[in-house]
């Protein structure tokens, strides 16, 4: 996919990062205009506001609809900041295009539905407008990738991705788990695509925005989408995660933007090469060890088949995992990382041994006389 030209051209804050900001919802014209003017001095590249709001249950505020598009247009006229809205179906797309909105985005609740994304893609066929795609609510890379591919097939050229976190059963620090690796994997599939982070929806509260934003820049994200409201305490949706423009400005001023590479020939670059060579050697040893472990698992599978034993030996697995946890703690290694690795290895061992038993259970072809 070619690198997007539109998102590269957006205004950047002095730190060199593109910032998209604005209220969760466009509530009334005064709120939109006051917020937009408050953001004008922050070098915001794009002004965002929700016009149609997908709510979990009926009766909640679902946005002002098409009427609010004129408020965004007026904000653009007064500030010069291009404007963006979320679209969830073809009618939203058509209304936004009539209003000459600059950028559209597809939200997480829509990305999860391929039928809805395809409808939007068809409505955009032959239309030259930048579009951003948030990750789906559930942690599924292929849904996110598939949504972007549907837009590409419809002829959309300027596409950006936005990580807004994933709904998970775990009760961690954040409203939505960032699961950074999924965004990293997306970029491996689509290396030219601009990648933004939405710290507001990940954190779920305003006091977590700065930390998430810095983590995103540490991971070489191209920009940030942050919710800002002139009076967050009066917001009709997502009040807890919105910042006043001046609060956002204070956060942006403190962000540290990292360099992608060090100077060739520098002491830093030389040391990096030495350490990466050591990493390469350790990685090769890891792969060799895993291969040996799976070979032993096959031998165990053969033994279980011969002696009619179950594949899963629960007490043995608990023993292995307990020992791994204890060793990780002794060495100062992340217990969660150790558990994740051992669970993957165990699952692979089970699949290998299941296949051995399955082959043994397969009906034999009658021998020819």
Buried (B, 14 or more C-beta within 10 A) or exposed (E): EEEBEBBEEBBBBEBEBBBBBBBBBBBBBEBBBBBBBBBBEBBBBBBBBBBBBBEEEEEEBBBBEBEBBEBBBBBBEEBEBBBBBBBBEBEBBEBBBEBEBBBBBBBBBBBBBBEBBBBBBEBBEEEEBBBBBBBBBEBBBEBBBBBBBBBBEBEBBBBBBBBBBBEBEEEEEBBBBBBBEBBEEBBEBBEEBBBBBBBBBBBBBBEBBBBBBBBBBEBEBBBBBBBBBBBBEEBBBBBBBBBBBEBBBEBBEEBEBEEEEEEEEEEEEEEEEEEEEEEEEEEEEEEEEBEEEBEEBBEBBBEBBEEEBEBEEEEEBEEBBEEBBEEBEEEEBEEEEBBEBBEEBBEBBBEBBEEBBEEEEEEEEEEEE
